[in-house]
Amino acid sequence: MKKIIILVVVSAFFSCNKIDIGTPENHDYVSKTVEYKKIDGIKKNLLSLDIYYDNNFTRKSPVIIYVHGGGWAIGDKTNKLSDKIEMCRDSGYILVSINYRLSPFPYEIDNPDRIKFPVHPEDVADAIKYIYDNIGDYGGDRTNMLIMGHSAGAHIVSLICTDNSYLNKVGLNAKIFKGIISLDSAAFDVEKAINIVSTGSSYYKMYINAFGNDVETWNIASPAYHISKDICDNWLVVYRGTEQRILIQKIFIEKVKSKGINIEGIYADGYSHSGVNDAVGNKEDFNLNPFIQKFITETLH
């Protein structure tokens, strides 16, 4: 595992000039919002995804799927996306950013009818099914995909890629991905994550709001309890935080490694939780972003 303590400059990653999507100079790189499923009474934005692609494609392009964070209760597929869009455009990738149903905010831990686990990974699995079946229409190569998530999104993608039941339900499995990037999640083990926060604190309520009070459910929701050889072969985990939080993340890395899976942990020394996400695709970040882009370029082909 690597600790980021030096400046690393990878000139190939920073060779393109910045051009915002939709400008005349780059009019072929466009976006489209689609609903991947419909549920009565649910706002369509929550069950939609945004596809950023070259409208004038002449070949099949690699695909990066992104799942946002926000404590399973807030956030949107458009948040903190501009650098990721530019990174994918400059690299010749398609970017797909997914929304999913959210648990209530403010938290409603006493509401038995609230949106909670397993709704979040079920929605994302349905979105992945839509992408797999349709991304070819946008020039995407469904045999050359990587999935990435931050915070709650990192938990969701990690669970989907360890517990194959979500993708199996839609006729797929985790082997459809060439790689996984998990950006700063303590929820590899939900029970341990809950136990390191103070009972009654906002973090405690965040977890209970999303997962309920049942320890068995916490374990079902934990990627650490579903690790097998039948998962994606390449994994990058970016971790940081308190000593207890880091320990949860390191234990998960070692468990995956014990199954013969190629997994690398990057310690984001000095980064905040949001700063980890901000670094992805940021051309002014010379510490974390080059490692992430190196993993992407070595994983996709």
C-alpha positions in Angstrom: 0.0 0.0 0.0 1.2 3.5 -0.9 1.3 6.6 1.2 1.1 9.8 -0.8 4.0 12.0 0.5 5.7 13.3 -2.7 4.7 15.2 -5.7 4.1 13.1 -8.8 3.7 14.6 -12.2 2.5 12.5 -15.1 2.7 14.8 -18.1 0.6 12.6 -20.3 -2.4 13.1 -18.1 -2.2 16.9 -18.3 -1.4 17.5 -22.0 -4.9 18.6 -23.1 -6.2 22.1 -22.8 -9.3 22.7 -20.7 -12.5 22.9 -22.8 -15.8 22.9 -21.1 -18.4 20.4 -22.4 -20.7 22.0 -24.9 -18.3 24.7 -26.2 -18.0 25.1 -30.0 -14.5 23.7 -29.8 -15.8 20.5 -28.5 -19.3 20.3 -29.7 -19.2 16.5 -30.3 -18.8 15.7 -26.6 -22.4 15.8 -25.3 -24.5 14.6 -22.5 -27.9 12.8 -22.3 -30.1 12.1 -19.3 -32.1 8.8 -19.4 -34.4 7.1 -16.9 -33.1 3.6 -16.3 -36.4 2.5 -14.7 -39.7 4.0 -13.5 -41.5 3.6 -10.2 -44.8 5.3 -9.4 -44.4 8.1 -6.9 -40.7 8.4 -7.3 -39.2 11.5 -8.9 -37.7 10.5 -12.2 -34.4 12.3 -11.5 -33.7 9.8 -8.7 -34.0 6.9 -11.2 -31.9 8.5 -14.0 -28.4 8.6 -15.2 -26.3 11.0 -17.3 -24.2 9.8 -20.2 -21.3 11.9 -21.4 -20.1 10.8 -24.7 -18.7 11.7 -28.2 -21.7 12.1 -30.4 -19.5 11.6 -33.4 -17.9 8.3 -32.3 -16.1 6.1 -34.8 -15.0 3.4 -32.4 -16.1 1.7 -29.2 -14.8 3.6 -26.2 -14.0 2.5 -22.6 -16.7 3.4 -20.0 -16.4 4.8 -16.5 -19.4 4.5 -14.3 -19.6 6.9 -11.3 -21.8 6.6 -8.2 -22.0 9.7 -6.0 -21.9 9.8 -2.2 -23.8 11.7 0.4 -24.5 9.4 3.3 -27.1 7.5 1.3 -29.4 10.5 1.9 -28.2 13.4 -0.1 -26.2 14.1 -3.3 -26.8 14.0 -7.0 -25.2 12.6 -10.1 -24.2 16.1 -11.2 -22.2 17.0 -8.1 -18.4 17.4 -8.3 -18.4 16.1 -11.9 -16.7 18.8 -14.0 -13.2 17.4 -13.6 -14.4 13.9 -14.1 -16.1 14.9 -17.3 -13.0 16.6 -18.6 -10.8 13.7 -17.6 -13.0 11.2 -19.5 -13.4 13.5 -22.6 -9.7 14.1 -22.8 -9.0 10.3 -22.4 -11.5 9.2 -25.0 -13.8 7.6 -22.3 -17.5 7.6 -21.8 -18.7 8.7 -18.4 -22.0 7.6 -16.9 -23.1 9.2 -13.6 -25.9 7.4 -11.7 -28.6 8.6 -9.3 -30.5 6.3 -7.0 -33.2 6.6 -4.4 -32.1 8.3 -1.2 -32.9 7.7 2.4 -34.7 10.7 4.0 -32.9 13.8 5.0 -33.3 15.1 7.7 -33.0 11.6 9.0 -36.1 9.6 9.9 -34.7 6.7 11.9 -38.0 5.9 13.4 -39.9 5.8 10.1 -40.3 2.1 9.1 -41.4 3.1 5.6 -38.4 5.2 4.7 -36.1 4.4 1.8 -33.2 2.3 3.2 -31.0 -0.6 2.4 -31.1 -2.6 0.1 -32.8 0.0 -2.1 -29.6 1.9 -2.9 -27.6 -1.1 -4.4 -30.7 -2.5 -6.0 -31.2 0.8 -7.9 -27.6 1.0 -8.9 -27.7 -2.6 -10.2 -30.7 -1.7 -12.3 -28.8 1.3 -13.7 -25.8 -0.9 -14.5 -28.1 -3.3 -16.4 -29.4 -0.4 -18.4 -25.8 0.8 -19.2 -24.7 -2.7 -20.1 -27.6 -3.2 -22.5 -27.5 0.3 -24.1 -24.1 1.9 -23.9 -23.2 0.6 -27.3 -25.7 3.1 -28.7 -23.5 5.9 -27.4 -20.2 4.4 -28.6 -19.4 2.6 -25.4 -17.7 -0.8 -25.1 -19.5 -2.8 -22.5 -16.6 -5.3 -22.3 -14.3 -2.4 -21.2 -15.9 -0.8 -18.1 -14.7 0.5 -14.8 -16.9 1.5 -11.8 -16.1 4.1 -9.3 -17.8 5.5 -6.2 -17.2 8.0 -3.4 -18.2 7.7 0.2 -21.7 6.1 0.2 -21.2 5.5 -3.5 -18.0 3.7 -2.7 -19.9 1.4 -0.3 -22.5 0.7 -3.0 -20.1 -0.2 -5.8 -18.0 -2.2 -3.4 -21.1 -4.2 -2.2 -22.3 -4.8 -5.7 -18.9 -6.0 -6.8 -18.5 -8.4 -3.8 -22.1 -9.6 -3.3 -23.1 -10.8 -6.7 -26.7 -11.2 -5.8 -27.5 -7.6 -7.0 -26.0 -8.1 -10.4 -27.1 -11.7 -10.7 -30.7 -10.5 -10.2 -30.4 -8.5 -13.5 -28.5 -11.3 -15.3 -25.0 -9.9 -14.8 -22.0 -10.3 -12.4 -19.0 -8.3 -11.2 -16.7 -9.7 -13.8 -18.3 -7.3 -16.3 -16.0 -4.7 -14.8 -12.3 -4.4 -15.6 -11.7 -2.4 -12.4 -13.3 -0.9 -9.3 -12.3 2.4 -7.5 -13.6 2.9 -4.0 -13.0 6.4 -2.7 -12.9 6.8 1.1 -15.6 4.6 2.6 -15.7 3.2 6.2 -18.8 1.1 5.3 -16.8 -1.9 4.1 -17.9 -3.3 7.5 -21.1 -1.4 8.5 -21.2 -2.8 12.1 -17.6 -1.7 12.7 -18.3 1.7 11.1 -21.3 2.2 13.4 -19.3 1.1 16.5 -16.6 3.7 16.0 -19.0 6.7 16.1 -20.9 8.0 19.1 -24.4 6.7 19.7 -26.8 9.5 18.9 -24.3 11.5 16.9 -25.2 12.7 13.3 -22.9 9.9 11.9 -24.7 7.3 14.0 -28.1 8.5 12.8 -26.8 8.6 9.2 -26.0 4.9 9.3 -29.2 3.9 11.1 -31.2 6.0 8.7 -29.7 4.0 5.8 -29.4 0.5 7.3 -31.7 0.3 10.2 -31.0 -1.2 13.7 -30.5 -4.9 12.9 -26.9 -6.2 13.1 -27.7 -9.1 10.7 -28.7 -6.5 8.1 -25.5 -4.5 8.8 -23.5 -7.6 8.0 -25.5 -8.3 4.8 -24.8 -4.7 3.8 -21.1 -5.1 4.4 -18.8 -5.8 1.4 -16.3 -7.4 3.8 -18.7 -10.3 4.4 -19.0 -11.1 0.7 -15.5 -11.4 -0.6 -14.8 -14.3 -2.9 -12.7 -15.0 -5.9 -15.7 -14.4 -8.1 -15.3 -10.6 -8.2 -13.6 -8.1 -10.4 -9.8 -8.7 -10.7 -8.5 -5.1 -10.2 -9.3 -2.8 -7.3 -8.1 0.5 -6.0 -9.1 1.7 -2.6 -8.3 5.3 -1.5 -8.5 5.6 2.3 -8.0 8.2 5.0 -9.5 9.4 8.3 -9.1 8.4 11.9 -7.0 5.5 13.0 -10.2 3.4 13.5 -11.6 4.3 10.1 -8.3 3.5 8.4 -8.2 0.1 10.2 -11.6 -0.9 8.7 -10.3 0.1 5.3 -7.0 -1.8 5.6 -8.7 -4.9 6.9 -10.9 -4.9 3.9 -8.0 -4.5 1.5 -6.2 -7.4 3.2 -9.3 -9.6 3.0 -9.6 -9.0 -0.8 -5.9 -9.5 -1.3 -6.2 -12.9 0.5 -8.5 -14.1 -2.3 -5.9 -13.5 -4.9 -7.5 -10.3 -6.2 -5.2 -7.5 -7.4 -6.1 -4.7 -5.0 -4.1 -1.6 -4.1 -4.6 0.8 -1.2 -3.6 4.4 -1.5 -3.4 6.4 1.7 -4.6 9.9 1.0 -2.5 11.7 3.6 -3.7 15.2 4.2 -6.9 15.0 2.2 -10.3 15.6 3.6 -13.2 13.3 2.8 -14.6 15.6 0.1 -11.0 16.4 -1.0 -10.5 12.7 -2.1 -13.4 13.1 -4.5 -12.4 16.5 -5.6 -9.0 15.2 -6.6 -10.3 12.8 -9.3 -9.5 14.4 -12.7 -8.2 17.6 -11.1 -5.2 18.7 -13.2 -4.0 20.8 -10.3 -3.8 17.8 -8.0 -0.3 16.3 -8.3 -0.5 13.8 -5.4 -3.6 11.7 -5.6 -5.0 12.2 -9.1 -2.0 10.8 -11.0 -2.3 7.5 -9.0 -6.0 7.3 -9.8 -5.5 8.0 -13.5 -2.6 5.5 -13.7 -4.9 2.8 -12.3 -7.6 3.8 -14.8 -5.3 3.8 -17.9 -3.7 0.4 -16.8 -7.1 -1.2 -16.2 -9.0 0.0 -19.3 -7.7 -0.8 -22.7 
